[in-house]
Amino acid sequence: MTIAASETAIQSSDIFEVYDFTHGTDHYYYTSDFEDKIVDGTSYPSEAIERTGFPFASDNSTRTCTITIPNTNALAVLLRPTSEQRPLKVSIQRFFTDDLVNAESLFTGYATGINFQGGICTIEFKTIMLEIERMISRVRMQSLCNNQLFDSTCALLATDPAYQTSAAVTVSVSGKVLSSATFGTKTTDFFTGGKVLFNGTYRYISLHFGNDLTIQNAFDGLVDGNSVIAWPGCDKLPATCISKFNNLLNYVGMPYIPLKDSEKVALTNG
């Protein structure tokens, strides 16, 4: 029986919803039903998920859905405030219990806000139309470079051995200081503002001094002897682009635009 036929049938079976949360390349599958479900070979453990409605918009404008899960949930633990920047997507489907083949796609959206309060993780999702409606300038009129290090316009390669550094580390008690003599082969602050990778997860490097990298948040499971990969940071100044990366040809900034009078005074007094 088709979804449409099941919905209009005088007698129909119970319905349940399944959630596919995609965080980077990782999937977290759940059902809001009272028991676990298996659909097309994929297991959906039962979880205390609640969601708001998402009214249909005839003009295809952005729709919003707010989902709550316990803050002890594996996904919620992963989403606790860190320097993570991987996108979070959700797809919600509905099934009838007597038909696990035909699904009705209810909502697909991307996370735009996450909040933790009172044992609950609340995530706001908006449909892809959000990106279409958003007004974004291609290049900002600013003195700093518009590029992100290693993007297509910057043209430097993150795989270049000059910038990708692998090292076995020792880890401080707090987990926030990673030490290796390999880091000491680079000038101090070479990695400041960069990122470090371990087990598929990135952390922002807030300080590089000698052999030590200080990261904003500790990695889960990182212990002495484990290897990480680190990349340098870029402060987007033309002098850095020249001295650190020899890449001024691809610099996209306007360092010589006139300053406002108040900014001139601040710089003079600073």
N, C-alpha and C positions, 0 to 999 in steps of 0.2 A: 504494500500500500504506500502511495506517495505521501509526502509531508502534508500537502494540501488536502488529500483525502482523509488523512488521520485527524487533521484539525477540525474537519467538518463532519466527521463520523458521529453517529448517535452514541456509539460506544467506542471508546478508545482507551489505550493503555496509558499508564503513567508516563510523564515526561521527566527528563533530567538534563542538566546542563554540564558541559565539560569546558574547562579553561586550559588554554595553552599559553603560558607565559614564556616569551622568548627574551632572554637576557644575553646580548651578544650572540654567541652561537649555542648557548645552553638553553634547554627546554625544561620547564617545570609544569607538569601536568597534574590537574586536580579536577575533582567533581564536587559540586555543592550538594550532591545527593547524600543521603544518610549512610550509604554503603559504597565501597569501592566499585569501580566500573572498569571493564576492559572493552575497548572499542577498536576494531581493526588492528588487533595485536598490541595496542598501546594501553598501559595501565594508568588509570586515573584514580589515585587515592582520594578517599573522602576527606574533605577539609571544611572548616567552618567559614565558608566564603559567603559574603553578602555583597550585593551590588544594587545600584540605583537603576532606574529605567533609562532608556535612551530614545526619546520620541523621534519618530520619523520626520525628516524635514524635506518637504517637497522641492525645495530649491537646492538640495544637496549641500547645504551649509554644514559647518562643523557640528558634530554631535559629541556629547560628553557622557562618560560613564564613570562613576566612582565605585571602586571595589575595596572592601575591607577584608583583611585576613589577620589571624593572630600574629603578634610580633615574634612569637616563637617559631613560626613557620620558616622552613629553610630559605625560601625566597626572601622573606622579610628580614631575616638575619643578614643575608647577603646585601640587602639594600640599605642597611643602617648607614648613617652619614659617613661617607668615605670620599676619596678623590676619584672614585669610579666614574667613568663617563660613557660606559656602554649603554646603548639605547635599550629600553624595555618596551616590549610589544605584547598585547594580549589578543587572543582570538577566542570568542565564545561561540559554542555551537550547542544546539538543542537536539535531543534524540527522544524518540518514543521507545519504551522498554521492549516492545515487541518488534522493533525495526532498528537494528544497529548498523544499517547500511546507509539509509537516507538521512542526511543531517540538514538542519536549517542553520545557516550562518546568521547569528544575531548581531555580532559587533566585532569590529577589528579596529584597534586604536593604539596610540603610542602614549607612554607616560609623560605627563607634563608637570606633575607635582607629587611628592611623597611626604607623608606626615606620620610620626609615631607619637601616640598619646594613649594613656590608660590601657596598656596591654594590646593595643590595636595598631596595625599598620594600614593606613588609608592611602590609596593610590588613585590619582585622577588620570583618566585616559581620554584622549581626544582623537577623532578620526583623522585620516590623512589629509582631509580638506583643510586642516589647520595650516599645513605647510603651503598650500596653494593660496590661502588668504593672507598669509603673513607677508608684509612688505619688507624686503631685505635689500639693502644696497650692495652692489657687487664689490665696490671698493669704497672705503671710508676715507675722507679727506683728513689725514692725520699724519703726524711726524713719524710714528712707529710703523713698522712694516705690516701690511695687511695679510701676509702669508702666515700659514702655520708651518712650522718646521717639518720638512719632508713631504709637504703636499705637492700636487702636480705643478704648481707655479713656482714654488721654491726649487723644485727639481733635484734636490739632494736626495740620496737614497738611504733609507733607514737601515738597509742591509750592508751598507758600506762599512768595512772594518774600522775605518777612521772614526765612526760614530757609534757603532754597535759594540758594546763591551760586555763580554761574558766573564763572570768571576764566581768562584766559590767564596762564600762569606761566613763570617762569624756574626752572631746576632746578639744585640744587647738584651738585658733583662726585659726592658720595655718593648722590645721587638722593633723599635723605631730607628735604631742605628745599625747599619749594615757595614761591616768592615772587610776590606781586602787590600792587599798591597797592590793589586792591579789598578784599583781606583787611584792610588797614589802616583801612578805613572802619568796621570793627567794633571794639568795645573789646577790649583784650588779654584773652586766654583765652576769648573768645566761642566759638571753634571747638575749644578743648581738650576732649578726650574725645569729639569727634564723629567724623565719617567723611568721606572724600573719594573721589570716583568718577572713574575714568579707564578708558575702553575696556572697560566692563562689569565692572571689578574695583574692589573697595573696599579702602581702607586706613584704619587707625585713626590719628587725629590725637592725638599725645601732648603737643603743645605748640603754642599760638598766641601769638605775640608780635609785635606790630606788623604788618608786611607778610608775616611768615613763618609757614608751617605746617610743623611737624616731624612726619613720619609714621614709623611703626615700621619699615616695610619699603618699599624703593623699588619703583616701578612699572616693569614691563618696557615698554620702548619710549617712555617719556615723555621728550620733549625740549623745549627752550625754544620757547615760542610755542604749545604745545599747550594746550587748554582742559580744565579739570577742573570738577567740581561739588562744593562743600563744604557740609556741614551742621554746625550747632553741637552741642556736647555738653551733657549735663545731669548734674549731680552728685547729683540726686534729693533735694536739700534743699528744704524749703518756702520759704525765703528766695529761692532761685534760681527756683523755680516762679513766685513773685510778680514779682520784679524783671526776670527775663530773658524769661519766657514769658507772664506775666499769666494763669496757668492754674490757680490754686489750687483752683478749683471741681472740677477733675478729679484733684487730688492724692490718691493712695491710699497713705498712710503714716501712722504713729502716732508723731509726733515727741514726744509728751508722755507716753509710757509710762514707768513708773518704772525707774530704772537699778538694777542690783545695787550693793551697797556698794563692791565692788572697783572697779567702773567709775566710781563717784562719786569715789573717792580718786584714780584715775588722771587724771580730768578736772581735779580740784583741783590736783594736783601738776604736771599737764602745762602 
